[in-house]
Amino acid sequence: MRLEDVCTRDVCIAYRDQALAAAAQAMLDSHVGALIVVEHDDARRPVGILTDRDIVRGQLAHAADLFCLTVGDVMTPQPLSLASELSLVAAIDKLKERDVRRAPVLDRSGALIGMVTLDDLLPAVARQLSELADLMGLQARRDGREPSQANPVQPHAQSHPGPIGIT
């Protein structure tokens, strides 16, 4: 399964010069926690990401009112962008490397096609694990074993001889 199979295609965008209050309202109205920031002349190339956390941290850092700031003042520039052809495991690795929960997804030409979040990845990985468990059960039944006996847990051998007594 590839990232393009699980990403959210309906992406909400914002512009660098947009009022922060308007972007926050758009997030509220759309029930999303992030907006992809693009330029007016090229809405297909992400230049930043604006998260609810960016808004709070930026407002505090600037000691300014929400209505006095722009998206560009508080956004995270140069967000991690992921190729749509990535496997789920590779995408998870990249998110982990950058310590982020979401990222824009780009097609081969570098154009924005969606956004992926941990909320998108978790159910997809869970489905894959469930399919793997089903396969193990089928193989166990084919071999005449109960699925629970397919891979019995062996007790760990003691890695050291035990406590050493000093007399």
Beta strands, then each sheet from edge to edge (+ up, - down):
strand 1: 13-15
strand 2: 34-39
strand 3: 42-51
strand 4: 76-77
strand 5: 82-83
strand 6: 102-106
strand 7: 112-117
sheet 1: 1+ 2+ 3- 4+
sheet 2: 5+ 6+ 7-
end
